[in-house]
Amino acid sequence: MNKRNFSLALTLLPFTALHAHAHGDAHARNASMTKKEQKPWGIAGDARAVSRTVAVGMADNMRFSPGKMEVKLGETIRLTIKNSGQVMHEFVIGTRKELDEHAALMVKFPKMEHDEPYMAHVAPGKTGEIVWHFNRAGTFDFACLIAGHYQAGMTGTIIVTR
């Protein structure tokens, strides 16, 4: 590789990482690279601390199954999210306010890039996973924020009890 091509490769390197995580791609998360940022609804969990697994289905009828989950404060849950539909869906945990704001952005920027430990983007026929530590009590929400899906009612509730 000549000096000019090497320089170009170095210049483009940061953009290749962004492209690999474009919204809509299957996001394979490296556990050692997961951001551990405290959110009102909890923090990214450690797979070794999982106390139980909850299977979640999502489909093109714009519904999750189950649409409501109960979790005990302090539990680390593995959510296995199966997309039985024909189109991309996602599972995003948050507060109603944050989900509303993110859904509005997704309408404006449908190819918006993001990859957070409280999100799973799942291609048709595939399964995604979230490991989450629920260290805050309260009622939180989850939704598919792909443009039109949230607006069609693709939402659910997580109740974290003491």
Summary of the structure (lengths in Angstrom):
residues: 162
radius of gyration: 17.1
end to end distance: 60.2
largest distance: 62.2
contacts: 459
relative contact order: 0.24
helix: 23%
strand: 36%
